[in-house]
Amino acid sequence: MQGPPPPPAPTTVPTPPPTPLRVIVADDNPVVRAGLTALLSGRPGITVVAEAADGGAACEAAERHRPDVVLLDVRMPGMDGLSALPRLVRLAAVLMLTYSRESEIVQECLRRGASGYLVHGEFTADQLLAAVRAVKEGGAHFTSTAAGALGLGSARAHATSVATTKDDMSSAEVLSQLQPSVAQSSSGWTAGRPAAVDRARFRLSAREAEIMDLIASGMTNHQIAAACFISEKTVKNHINRIFAKLHSTSRAEAAAKWLGTAPGPSSRGVG
C-alpha cells in the first residue's frame, strides 16, 4: 500500500518590489531638465514623474503627482523657486539644484524649508543621487558653496558637503577640506559651535541638545536612533519638542538657528 500523498508545498508569496522614489524636476533650462531626467530615470528605484519650467508648474505637478522629492531651480520666469518653496515643502522634500550661489539666497531657501542646496558643478552624478535619496529620508545636503554660506563647515561628512567635481576624492578628504572643526566626543560626533550662539536660551535638555547636534550634522532619524541607542519613535518625539522650543517647522530651519546662521532675530536664540 502506498502511504498518503505528501502535503502540498507551501505557497511562496513573492515580495513586491519597493515603490520607486518619485521625483519632479523643475528648471527653466530644457537641456538641464532633460539631462537630470535622463540621469535619474536611468537609475533603479527612481522615477521622474514630471518636469516643470517654472515654480507655478512645479506646484501644479506636485499637487497632481505627490512626489517624494522636488529638484528646484532658484531663478525661473514667472514664479521662481523661492516663491514656490513654501507651497512645495508642504507636499514633498525640496532639494535646490541651481547655479545661484549667493549666501542670502541659500539662507532664504533654507528658511523657507528646503532640505538641501546643491550648486551645479560642485557634485558628481552619484552624489546627486545620494542627496536625492537622503533628503527623502529626512537628511540635509549642501555642496561646498552652500555649506560655506550657512557656516556648516563643521557639519558631519555624511550630512553633505559634496564639494568637488573630482570623482576620486574620498569622503574623508572632502571632510578634511570642508569640516576641519569636527570633534568626536564620548557621545558621538558633535558639530563645532559658533561662540556667538547662546544655545542655553533654547532651553533644550542634554539629550535634546545631543540630538539637535546630530540633526545639524545632517543625520536621518534612523541614523540618530542608532547613534543614541534609542528607537526612531523616541527620536521623533525629541524632534517634535526641539522644533517647538526652536520655533522651527523644518530640520533645516532648526539647524540654521542652532548653528547661528538663521537670518534675523531668530539666529540670536529663543527667549
Buried (B, 14 or more C-beta within 10 A) or exposed (E): EEEEEEEEEEEEEEEEEEEBBBBBBBBBEEEBBEBBBEBBEEBEEBBBBBBBBBBBBBBEBBEEBEBBBBBBBBEBEEBBBBBBBEBBBEBBBBBBBBEBBEBEBBBBBBBBBBBBBBBBEBBBBEBBBBBBBBBBEBBBBBBBBBBBBBBBBBBBBBBBBBBBEEEEBEEEBBBEBBBEEBEEEEEBBBBBBBEEBEBEEBEBEEBBBBBBBBBBBBBBBEBBBBBBEBEBEBBEEBBEBBBEBBEBEBBBBBBBBBBBBBEEEBBBBBE
